[in-house]
Amino acid sequence: MDGQLRHRGVMTAAGALAGGICYLLFEAVKRGALSGYPALALSTLALVFFAALLIMVGPTGLRRAALSAGGLALVVAGLAVLANLRFADDDGLFHSEMLVLAVLVLAFLPQPFLIAAAGPGWRDYPTLFSEAWSIVIRYAAAGLFVGLVWLLLMLCDQFLSMVGIGVIGWLVSSGPAMLLISGAALGLAIAVIDEMADSMSPSLVLRLLRVLLPVVLAVLVLFLALLPVRGLDGLFGRLSAAATLLVMAGVSATLVTSALDRSEAEQTRNALVLRAAQAMALLVPAPAALAAWAVWVRVAQHGWTPDRVFAACAVVLGLGYGLLYLLAVLRGAGWTARVRQANVTMALVLIAMAAALLTPLLDPQAISVRSQLARLDDGSLAPEDFPAAEFARWGRAGEEALTALRLRAAEPGQEMLAHVLQGAQQEWQEPDPVALRAELVRLLPVQPPTAAPLRDRLLAALDPSTLAMWRDACRTPIDDAGTPGCALIAADFRPDLPGDEAMLFLWRPWDALEVTVHGWRGDERDERNAEPRDGDARPYGDAAKALLRAAQTEAAPHLVPVTVQALHLGGIDLVPRLP
């Protein structure tokens, strides 16, 4: 029992530490203390480390888990930074779904190998199979537990608020508390699940998947039988069709794997299901090959784009699984063991491919730029069809190509190219800050009305993206009457700063208000969150809407002295957070 309690305590503390570190990183980025590549590296390092640590502590022990998770996190963070060098923006990596997926693959897929390496060996299929499914089940169950914890806390908050106690509401609305509670709950849940390893086995999921195997096999056979009759016109050259085929190939491989389980001893004893798995293994290459043809036709017609590079990578994986499965069955007896080995091989191929996508070895943006420029040069791509707007989203390679194309567009006879480039430049330009400020002056309710100069000073200090975000909030009506989702109240909220400050209210999509206080230290703008004072619950839903309406009509702000000046509005005190 002592060991069990110790394990739970370690996991709960590790989860809480993960939440606390994530909060500190978010705050550092928000306050500008951390940005660019250091922010990307540290954030990726922390997330990958704790995601791996929490899963591996149970099977390998704390010390081994920390070393393995640390090594994995360093590799993934380094590759993420390397991939982000392709983009001029600090967060360019996150604008590419393919690169984000590659990071996730590298963060999670090596975990079963690391766990197996601490036991019977990194290529031991029974361990790899069991741990891979166990990771999915443990995270799913732990995520459900975290959701239940928050549901219970909200219920307790509502229950106690009926007798005037709002401490829980204040606690759960606090940024640090939210992440600390979520992390601790996640760690505790995984610890409890680790103790129930036998009862939390994937056997139930595998048995359910085996029931589906004959049905999916029948659908696949019917598709292949009707394909020659219906023709291929609706298939080839369409990425949507290729994606469907690849998903079918992936589902087929997963069903075959579920039937064969971790070893000969655990595989299905149902002869029908086993023969269906054998037939499915023979047919997996068919949808993968059709998808390969569809992608190739599309590329031949229109050249490479990042989406088509991603589709081609998926095709390579599909064909790899299909061909290895086919050879495993055609070689006769022992085909189930060979299929299991194929799964290990293709998992390693997927890890290698994900890593390559984050290095110059397989750069989808650069490949796409070279392809489209070659098509423009040889005449297969007309200047009026040139995807200039897409080039602006293809990282540094695209930007460098556009710079060269602008020089070409200035030459005689390149008027159409110049027109296309000019139109695309207008499309990707940032919103006009002058127009945004003028719209906000019209939309943003200000109290008292004499605070217009303070509003104008604040708007003048904001960048276009922030102005656009505020404009979007103001454009969002919170009720049928069209009440705008923003307000500004001016008063001397912070005696530590000269003059009045602006308290800004913005309606957020999750039915809550974001409240910030903006002041100045000399020429430098100082921004702080405003939160309810201890004992007051943070309003949301209808209560938040009522608070926003009050802010739009509060001509004479009612200030209540606390450690700083707070705004008394709608029955609560909104307090600027101090440094």
URLINRA-V490633 format. One record per backbone hydrogen bond with DSSP energy under -1.0 kcal/mol. NH is the residue of the N-H (numbers start at 1). CO is the residue of the C=O. E is the energy in kcal/mol with one decimal. If there is no record, write none. Layout:
nh->NH co->CO e->E
nh->NH co->CO e->E
This chain:
nh->5 co->1 e->-2.7
nh->6 co->2 e->-2.6
nh->7 co->3 e->-2.4
nh->8 co->4 e->-2.3
nh->9 co->5 e->-2.6
nh->10 co->6 e->-2.6
nh->11 co->7 e->-2.5
nh->12 co->8 e->-2.7
nh->13 co->9 e->-2.5
nh->14 co->10 e->-2.6
nh->15 co->11 e->-2.5
nh->16 co->12 e->-2.6
nh->17 co->13 e->-2.7
nh->18 co->14 e->-2.3
nh->19 co->15 e->-2.3
nh->20 co->16 e->-2.7
nh->21 co->17 e->-2.8
nh->22 co->18 e->-2.4
nh->23 co->19 e->-2.2
nh->24 co->20 e->-2.3
nh->25 co->21 e->-2.5
nh->26 co->22 e->-2.5
nh->27 co->23 e->-2.7
nh->28 co->24 e->-2.4
nh->29 co->25 e->-2.3
nh->30 co->26 e->-2.7
nh->31 co->27 e->-2.5
nh->33 co->28 e->-1.5
nh->34 co->28 e->-1.7
nh->40 co->36 e->-2.0
nh->41 co->37 e->-3.0
nh->42 co->38 e->-2.7
nh->43 co->39 e->-2.3
nh->44 co->40 e->-2.3
nh->45 co->41 e->-2.5
nh->46 co->42 e->-2.5
nh->47 co->43 e->-2.4
nh->48 co->44 e->-2.6
nh->49 co->45 e->-2.2
nh->50 co->46 e->-2.4
nh->51 co->47 e->-2.1
nh->52 co->48 e->-2.2
nh->53 co->49 e->-2.9
nh->54 co->50 e->-2.3
nh->56 co->52 e->-2.3
nh->57 co->53 e->-1.8
nh->60 co->56 e->-2.3
nh->61 co->57 e->-2.4
nh->65 co->61 e->-2.3
nh->66 co->62 e->-2.7
nh->67 co->63 e->-2.2
nh->68 co->64 e->-2.5
nh->69 co->65 e->-3.0
nh->70 co->66 e->-2.3
nh->71 co->67 e->-2.3
nh->72 co->68 e->-2.4
nh->73 co->69 e->-2.7
nh->74 co->70 e->-2.2
nh->75 co->71 e->-1.9
nh->76 co->72 e->-2.5
nh->77 co->73 e->-2.7
nh->78 co->74 e->-2.2
nh->79 co->75 e->-2.3
nh->80 co->76 e->-2.4
nh->81 co->77 e->-2.3
nh->82 co->78 e->-2.2
nh->83 co->79 e->-2.6
nh->84 co->80 e->-2.0
nh->86 co->83 e->-1.6
nh->87 co->84 e->-1.9
nh->92 co->89 e->-1.3
nh->94 co->91 e->-1.2
nh->95 co->92 e->-1.7
nh->96 co->93 e->-1.4
nh->100 co->96 e->-2.0
nh->101 co->97 e->-2.4
nh->102 co->98 e->-2.1
nh->103 co->99 e->-2.1
nh->104 co->100 e->-2.2
nh->105 co->101 e->-2.5
nh->106 co->102 e->-2.2
nh->107 co->103 e->-1.7
nh->108 co->104 e->-2.0
nh->109 co->105 e->-2.3
nh->111 co->108 e->-1.3
nh->114 co->110 e->-2.3
nh->115 co->111 e->-2.3
nh->116 co->112 e->-2.7
nh->117 co->113 e->-2.2
nh->119 co->116 e->-1.7
nh->121 co->116 e->-2.4
nh->124 co->121 e->-1.9
nh->128 co->124 e->-2.4
nh->129 co->125 e->-3.3
nh->130 co->126 e->-2.3
nh->131 co->127 e->-2.9
nh->132 co->128 e->-2.4
nh->133 co->129 e->-2.0
nh->134 co->130 e->-2.3
nh->135 co->131 e->-2.6
nh->136 co->132 e->-1.5
nh->137 co->133 e->-2.3
nh->138 co->134 e->-3.2
nh->139 co->135 e->-2.4
nh->140 co->136 e->-2.2
nh->141 co->137 e->-2.8
nh->142 co->138 e->-2.7
nh->143 co->139 e->-2.6
nh->144 co->140 e->-2.0
nh->145 co->141 e->-2.1
nh->146 co->142 e->-2.3
nh->147 co->143 e->-2.1
nh->148 co->144 e->-2.1
nh->149 co->145 e->-2.4
nh->150 co->146 e->-2.1
nh->151 co->147 e->-2.2
nh->152 co->148 e->-2.5
nh->153 co->149 e->-2.4
nh->154 co->150 e->-2.4
nh->155 co->151 e->-2.1
nh->156 co->152 e->-2.7
nh->157 co->153 e->-2.3
nh->158 co->154 e->-2.5
nh->159 co->155 e->-2.5
nh->160 co->156 e->-2.9
nh->161 co->157 e->-2.2
nh->163 co->160 e->-1.8
nh->164 co->161 e->-1.4
nh->165 co->160 e->-2.1
nh->170 co->166 e->-2.1
nh->171 co->167 e->-2.6
nh->172 co->168 e->-3.0
nh->173 co->169 e->-1.2
nh->174 co->171 e->-1.2
nh->178 co->174 e->-2.6
nh->179 co->175 e->-1.7
nh->180 co->176 e->-2.6
nh->181 co->177 e->-2.9
nh->182 co->178 e->-2.2
nh->183 co->179 e->-2.6
nh->184 co->180 e->-2.5
nh->185 co->181 e->-2.6
nh->186 co->182 e->-2.4
nh->187 co->183 e->-2.6
nh->188 co->184 e->-2.6
nh->189 co->185 e->-2.5
nh->190 co->186 e->-2.3
nh->191 co->187 e->-2.1
nh->192 co->188 e->-2.4
nh->193 co->189 e->-2.4
nh->194 co->190 e->-2.4
nh->195 co->191 e->-1.4
nh->197 co->194 e->-1.1
nh->200 co->196 e->-2.0
nh->201 co->198 e->-1.0
nh->206 co->202 e->-2.6
nh->207 co->203 e->-2.5
nh->208 co->204 e->-2.0
nh->209 co->205 e->-2.2
nh->210 co->206 e->-2.1
nh->211 co->207 e->-1.3
nh->216 co->212 e->-2.5
nh->217 co->213 e->-2.4
nh->218 co->214 e->-2.1
nh->219 co->215 e->-2.1
nh->220 co->216 e->-2.5
nh->221 co->217 e->-2.6
nh->222 co->218 e->-2.5
nh->223 co->219 e->-2.4
nh->224 co->220 e->-2.4
nh->225 co->221 e->-2.2
nh->226 co->222 e->-2.1
nh->227 co->223 e->-1.5
nh->230 co->226 e->-2.9
nh->231 co->227 e->-1.7
nh->235 co->232 e->-1.7
nh->236 co->232 e->-1.8
nh->238 co->235 e->-1.2
nh->242 co->238 e->-2.1
nh->243 co->239 e->-2.7
nh->244 co->240 e->-2.0
nh->245 co->241 e->-2.3
nh->246 co->242 e->-2.5
nh->247 co->243 e->-2.4
nh->248 co->244 e->-2.2
nh->249 co->245 e->-2.2
nh->250 co->246 e->-2.5
nh->251 co->247 e->-2.9
nh->252 co->248 e->-2.5
nh->253 co->249 e->-2.3
nh->254 co->250 e->-2.2
nh->255 co->251 e->-2.4
nh->256 co->252 e->-2.2
nh->257 co->253 e->-2.3
nh->258 co->254 e->-2.3
nh->259 co->255 e->-1.7
nh->260 co->256 e->-1.7
nh->261 co->257 e->-1.3
nh->267 co->263 e->-1.3
nh->268 co->259 e->-2.5
nh->274 co->270 e->-2.4
nh->275 co->271 e->-2.5
nh->276 co->272 e->-2.2
nh->277 co->273 e->-2.3
nh->278 co->274 e->-2.0
nh->279 co->275 e->-2.6
nh->280 co->276 e->-2.7
nh->281 co->277 e->-2.4
nh->282 co->278 e->-1.5
nh->283 co->279 e->-1.3
nh->284 co->280 e->-1.5
nh->286 co->283 e->-1.6
nh->288 co->284 e->-1.3
nh->289 co->285 e->-2.8
nh->290 co->286 e->-2.3
nh->291 co->287 e->-2.3
nh->292 co->288 e->-2.1
nh->293 co->289 e->-2.2
nh->294 co->290 e->-2.4
nh->295 co->291 e->-2.5
nh->296 co->292 e->-2.5
nh->297 co->293 e->-2.5
nh->298 co->294 e->-1.9
nh->299 co->295 e->-2.6
nh->300 co->296 e->-2.8
nh->301 co->297 e->-1.9
nh->302 co->298 e->-2.6
nh->303 co->299 e->-2.8
nh->309 co->305 e->-2.4
nh->310 co->306 e->-2.3
nh->311 co->307 e->-2.3
nh->312 co->308 e->-2.4
nh->313 co->309 e->-2.2
nh->314 co->310 e->-2.3
nh->315 co->311 e->-2.2
nh->316 co->312 e->-2.3
nh->317 co->313 e->-1.9
nh->318 co->314 e->-2.6
nh->319 co->315 e->-3.2
nh->320 co->316 e->-2.3
nh->321 co->317 e->-2.7
nh->322 co->318 e->-2.7
nh->323 co->319 e->-3.0
nh->324 co->320 e->-2.1
nh->325 co->321 e->-2.6
nh->326 co->322 e->-2.5
nh->327 co->323 e->-2.7
nh->328 co->324 e->-2.1
nh->329 co->325 e->-2.0
nh->330 co->326 e->-2.6
nh->331 co->327 e->-1.6
nh->332 co->329 e->-1.8
nh->338 co->334 e->-1.6
nh->339 co->335 e->-2.1
nh->340 co->336 e->-2.0
nh->341 co->337 e->-2.0
nh->342 co->338 e->-2.1
nh->343 co->339 e->-1.9
nh->344 co->340 e->-1.5
nh->345 co->341 e->-2.4
nh->346 co->342 e->-2.8
nh->347 co->343 e->-1.9
nh->348 co->344 e->-2.0
nh->349 co->345 e->-2.1
nh->350 co->346 e->-2.5
nh->351 co->347 e->-2.1
nh->352 co->348 e->-2.5
nh->353 co->349 e->-2.7
nh->354 co->350 e->-2.6
nh->355 co->351 e->-2.2
nh->356 co->352 e->-2.4
nh->357 co->353 e->-2.1
nh->359 co->356 e->-1.7
nh->362 co->356 e->-1.3
nh->362 co->359 e->-1.3
nh->367 co->363 e->-2.5
nh->368 co->364 e->-2.2
nh->369 co->365 e->-2.4
nh->370 co->366 e->-2.4
nh->371 co->367 e->-2.1
nh->372 co->368 e->-2.5
nh->373 co->369 e->-2.3
nh->374 co->370 e->-2.1
nh->375 co->371 e->-2.0
nh->376 co->372 e->-2.0
nh->377 co->373 e->-2.4
nh->378 co->374 e->-2.3
nh->381 co->375 e->-1.9
nh->385 co->382 e->-1.7
nh->386 co->383 e->-1.4
nh->388 co->386 e->-2.1
nh->391 co->387 e->-1.8
nh->392 co->388 e->-1.3
nh->393 co->390 e->-1.8
nh->394 co->391 e->-1.6
nh->396 co->86 e->-4.8
nh->398 co->394 e->-1.3
nh->399 co->395 e->-2.1
nh->400 co->396 e->-2.9
nh->401 co->397 e->-1.9
nh->402 co->398 e->-2.2
nh->403 co->399 e->-2.0
nh->404 co->400 e->-1.9
nh->405 co->401 e->-2.3
nh->406 co->402 e->-2.1
nh->407 co->403 e->-1.2
nh->408 co->404 e->-1.7
nh->409 co->405 e->-2.7
nh->411 co->408 e->-1.8
nh->414 co->411 e->-1.5
nh->418 co->414 e->-2.3
nh->419 co->415 e->-2.3
nh->420 co->416 e->-2.3
nh->421 co->417 e->-2.5
nh->422 co->418 e->-2.3
nh->423 co->419 e->-2.3
nh->424 co->420 e->-2.2
nh->425 co->421 e->-2.2
nh->426 co->422 e->-1.7
nh->427 co->423 e->-1.4
nh->428 co->424 e->-2.1
nh->436 co->432 e->-2.3
nh->437 co->433 e->-2.5
nh->438 co->434 e->-2.0
nh->439 co->435 e->-2.1
nh->440 co->436 e->-2.3
nh->441 co->437 e->-2.3
nh->442 co->438 e->-1.3
nh->443 co->439 e->-2.2
nh->444 co->440 e->-3.0
nh->447 co->488 e->-2.5
nh->451 co->448 e->-2.4
nh->452 co->449 e->-1.1
nh->455 co->451 e->-2.1
nh->456 co->452 e->-2.6
nh->457 co->453 e->-2.2
nh->458 co->454 e->-2.2
nh->459 co->455 e->-2.7
nh->460 co->456 e->-2.1
nh->462 co->459 e->-1.2
nh->467 co->463 e->-2.4
nh->468 co->464 e->-2.6
nh->469 co->465 e->-2.0
nh->470 co->466 e->-2.5
nh->471 co->467 e->-2.7
nh->472 co->468 e->-2.4
nh->473 co->469 e->-1.8
nh->474 co->470 e->-2.4
nh->475 co->471 e->-2.0
nh->478 co->483 e->-2.3
nh->482 co->479 e->-1.7
nh->487 co->505 e->-1.6
nh->488 co->445 e->-2.0
nh->489 co->503 e->-2.3
nh->490 co->447 e->-2.5
nh->491 co->501 e->-2.1
nh->493 co->491 e->-1.8
nh->497 co->494 e->-2.2
nh->501 co->491 e->-3.6
nh->502 co->518 e->-2.6
nh->503 co->489 e->-3.2
nh->504 co->516 e->-3.1
nh->505 co->487 e->-3.0
nh->506 co->514 e->-2.2
nh->507 co->485 e->-2.8
nh->508 co->512 e->-2.8
nh->511 co->508 e->-1.1
nh->514 co->506 e->-2.8
nh->516 co->504 e->-2.0
nh->517 co->528 e->-3.4
nh->518 co->502 e->-2.9
nh->519 co->526 e->-2.7
nh->521 co->524 e->-2.9
nh->524 co->521 e->-1.8
nh->526 co->519 e->-3.3
nh->528 co->517 e->-2.3
nh->530 co->515 e->-2.6
nh->531 co->575 e->-2.6
nh->533 co->573 e->-1.4
nh->536 co->533 e->-2.6
nh->541 co->511 e->-3.4
nh->543 co->540 e->-1.2
nh->545 co->541 e->-1.9
nh->546 co->542 e->-2.4
nh->547 co->543 e->-2.0
nh->548 co->544 e->-2.2
nh->549 co->545 e->-2.4
nh->550 co->546 e->-2.3
nh->551 co->547 e->-2.0
nh->552 co->548 e->-1.5
nh->554 co->550 e->-1.1
nh->555 co->553 e->-1.7
nh->560 co->566 e->-2.2
nh->562 co->564 e->-1.5
nh->565 co->493 e->-1.8
nh->566 co->560 e->-1.9
nh->567 co->574 e->-2.3
nh->568 co->558 e->-2.8
nh->569 co->572 e->-2.7
nh->572 co->569 e->-1.6
nh->574 co->567 e->-2.6
nh->575 co->531 e->-3.0
nh->577 co->529 e->-4.1
